[in-house]
Amino acid sequence: MASVKIVTNKPGPAPKATAYADIKGQGRVPYGKSEAAPMAGNTMKKTAMRGAGAAIRGKSFMGC
């Protein structure tokens, strides 16, 4: 009869977080910083939606 070997090894510690990507043989590349999305202007105005169905219903939205 065949026997089954059960592996009960514990995994090692998880790798630590870094602020850069280490590419083998090419060096380190820093991760970018997060910023707010660029906007054309900060003025919000009421804009009409386009299309025949929107014209009939009179739909509009706030846009830049």
SEBA-813308 format. One record per residue: residue in one letter; z, x, y of N, C-alpha, C in turn; residue number from 1. Coordinates in nm, 2 decimals, m for minus. Layout:
BEGIN
a Z X Y Z X Y Z X Y NUM
...
This chain:
BEGIN
m 0.00 0.08 m0.12 0.00 0.00 0.00 0.00 0.09 0.12 1
a m0.07 0.05 0.23 m0.08 0.13 0.35 0.04 0.10 0.44 2
s 0.08 0.21 0.51 0.19 0.19 0.60 0.15 0.19 0.74 3
v 0.22 0.13 0.83 0.19 0.11 0.97 0.28 0.20 1.05 4
k 0.23 0.29 1.13 0.31 0.37 1.22 0.33 0.31 1.35 5
i 0.45 0.29 1.40 0.48 0.22 1.53 0.51 0.34 1.62 6
v 0.44 0.34 1.73 0.46 0.44 1.84 0.56 0.39 1.94 7
t 0.67 0.45 1.96 0.77 0.40 2.05 0.80 0.50 2.16 8
n 0.70 0.57 2.21 0.72 0.67 2.32 0.74 0.59 2.45 9
k 0.83 0.64 2.53 0.85 0.58 2.67 0.74 0.65 2.76 10
p 0.69 0.56 2.85 0.59 0.62 2.94 0.66 0.71 3.05 11
g 0.59 0.81 3.10 0.65 0.89 3.20 0.66 0.82 3.33 12
p 0.72 0.89 3.43 0.73 0.83 3.57 0.60 0.81 3.63 13
a 0.59 0.70 3.71 0.47 0.67 3.78 0.44 0.77 3.89 14
p 0.31 0.80 3.93 0.28 0.89 4.03 0.33 0.84 4.17 15
k 0.37 0.94 4.25 0.41 0.90 4.39 0.30 0.87 4.48 16
a 0.32 0.78 4.57 0.22 0.74 4.67 0.20 0.85 4.77 17
t 0.07 0.87 4.81 0.04 0.97 4.91 m0.05 0.91 5.02 18
a m0.06 0.98 5.13 m0.14 0.93 5.25 m0.28 0.99 5.25 19
y m0.32 1.05 5.13 m0.45 1.11 5.12 m0.51 1.09 4.98 20
a m0.64 1.10 4.97 m0.70 1.10 4.84 m0.74 1.25 4.80 21
d m0.69 1.29 4.69 m0.72 1.43 4.65 m0.83 1.43 4.55 22
i m0.95 1.47 4.60 m1.07 1.48 4.52 m1.08 1.61 4.45 23
k m1.10 1.62 4.32 m1.10 1.74 4.25 m1.21 1.83 4.29 24
g m1.18 1.95 4.33 m1.28 2.05 4.37 m1.34 2.03 4.51 25
q m1.30 1.92 4.58 m1.35 1.89 4.72 m1.25 1.89 4.82 26
g m1.12 1.88 4.79 m1.02 1.88 4.89 m0.96 1.74 4.91 27
r m0.89 1.73 5.02 m0.82 1.60 5.05 m0.89 1.52 5.16 28
v m0.89 1.39 5.14 m0.94 1.30 5.24 m0.83 1.21 5.28 29
p m0.79 1.21 5.41 m0.69 1.11 5.46 m0.73 0.97 5.45 30
y m0.64 0.88 5.42 m0.67 0.74 5.43 m0.67 0.69 5.57 31
g m0.75 0.59 5.61 m0.76 0.55 5.75 m0.64 0.46 5.78 32
k m0.62 0.45 5.91 m0.51 0.36 5.96 m0.56 0.22 5.98 33
s m0.48 0.12 5.97 m0.52 m0.01 5.98 m0.51 m0.05 6.13 34
e m0.61 m0.12 6.18 m0.62 m0.16 6.32 m0.67 m0.31 6.33 35
a m0.65 m0.37 6.44 m0.69 m0.50 6.46 m0.85 m0.51 6.47 36
a m0.91 m0.62 6.43 m1.05 m0.63 6.44 m1.10 m0.63 6.58 37
p m1.21 m0.56 6.61 m1.26 m0.56 6.75 m1.32 m0.69 6.79 38
m m1.29 m0.73 6.91 m1.35 m0.85 6.96 m1.44 m0.83 7.08 39
a m1.54 m0.90 7.10 m1.63 m0.89 7.22 m1.55 m0.92 7.35 40
g m1.47 m1.01 7.35 m1.39 m1.05 7.47 m1.27 m1.14 7.42 41
n m1.18 m1.15 7.50 m1.06 m1.22 7.47 m1.06 m1.36 7.52 42
t m1.18 m1.41 7.58 m1.19 m1.54 7.64 m1.24 m1.64 7.53 43
m m1.16 m1.74 7.50 m1.20 m1.84 7.41 m1.26 m1.96 7.49 44
k m1.37 m2.01 7.44 m1.43 m2.13 7.50 m1.48 m2.22 7.40 45
k m1.49 m2.35 7.44 m1.54 m2.45 7.35 m1.69 m2.44 7.33 46
t m1.74 m2.43 7.21 m1.88 m2.41 7.17 m1.92 m2.52 7.08 47
a m2.04 m2.57 7.11 m2.10 m2.68 7.03 m2.16 m2.63 6.90 48
m m2.14 m2.70 6.79 m2.21 m2.66 6.67 m2.35 m2.70 6.67 49
r m2.44 m2.62 6.60 m2.58 m2.65 6.61 m2.62 m2.73 6.48 50
g m2.73 m2.80 6.50 m2.78 m2.88 6.38 m2.78 m3.03 6.42 51
a m2.87 m3.10 6.35 m2.89 m3.25 6.38 m2.76 m3.32 6.34 52
g m2.70 m3.29 6.22 m2.58 m3.36 6.18 m2.46 m3.34 6.27 53
a m2.45 m3.21 6.32 m2.34 m3.18 6.41 m2.36 m3.25 6.55 54
a m2.49 m3.26 6.59 m2.52 m3.33 6.72 m2.49 m3.48 6.71 55
i m2.51 m3.54 6.60 m2.48 m3.68 6.58 m2.33 m3.70 6.59 56
r m2.25 m3.62 6.52 m2.11 m3.63 6.51 m2.04 m3.57 6.63 57
g m2.10 m3.49 6.71 m2.04 m3.43 6.83 m1.94 m3.33 6.80 58
k m1.96 m3.25 6.70 m1.86 m3.15 6.65 m1.87 m3.02 6.75 59
s m1.75 m2.96 6.77 m1.74 m2.84 6.85 m1.63 m2.76 6.79 60
f m1.62 m2.63 6.83 m1.52 m2.54 6.79 m1.49 m2.44 6.90 61
m m1.37 m2.37 6.88 m1.33 m2.27 6.98 m1.39 m2.14 6.93 62
g m1.46 m2.06 7.02 m1.52 m1.94 6.98 m1.52 m1.84 7.10 63
c m1.56 m1.72 7.07 m1.56 m1.61 7.17 m1.70 m1.61 7.23 64
